[in-house]
Amino acid sequence: MNGKLRAVVRVPADIDPDTLGEVAKSDAKVKAAIAGKEIIKVIVVPGKLVNIVVKG
């Protein structure tokens, strides 16, 4: 989130990028970090990372 590691989530390698973004946002640590903040953008690099850009 905002370029900092908040959680590690294991998913199948062939997962859809949109689904991967949703899985990342549903993680408990990520939910706590984005609580009360506005999600600006979700950047998904398949097989590597998900970055959630927030404001607030």
C-alpha positions in Angstrom: 0.0 0.0 0.0 1.5 3.3 -1.1 4.7 1.4 -2.0 5.1 -0.3 1.4 4.7 -4.0 2.1 1.7 -4.6 4.3 0.9 -8.3 3.6 1.9 -11.3 1.6 -0.9 -13.3 0.0 -0.4 -16.6 -1.8 -2.7 -17.1 -4.9 -2.6 -19.4 -8.0 -0.2 -18.2 -10.7 -2.9 -17.9 -13.3 -5.3 -15.7 -11.3 -7.1 -12.9 -13.1 -5.5 -9.4 -12.3 -8.9 -8.0 -11.2 -9.5 -10.9 -8.9 -5.9 -10.5 -7.5 -6.7 -6.9 -6.6 -9.8 -7.9 -4.8 -8.0 -10.7 -2.9 -5.3 -8.2 -1.8 -8.0 -5.7 -0.6 -9.8 -8.4 1.4 -6.7 -9.2 3.5 -7.1 -8.3 7.1 -3.9 -6.3 7.4 -4.6 -4.4 4.2 -8.2 -3.7 5.3 -6.9 -2.1 8.5 -4.4 0.0 6.6 -7.0 1.3 4.1 -9.7 1.9 6.7 -11.1 5.4 6.4 -9.0 6.2 3.3 -9.9 6.8 -0.3 -8.5 4.3 -2.8 -7.1 6.2 -5.7 -5.7 3.4 -7.8 -4.9 -0.3 -7.7 -1.8 -1.4 -9.6 -1.5 -5.1 -10.3 1.6 -6.7 -11.8 0.6 -10.3 -12.4 2.9 -12.8 -10.6 4.7 -10.0 -8.7 2.7 -7.5 -6.7 -0.4 -5.4 -6.0 0.0 -1.8 -5.0 -3.0 0.1 -3.6 -2.6 3.9 -3.8 -4.7 5.6 -1.1 -5.3 9.2 -0.1 -6.2 10.4 3.4 
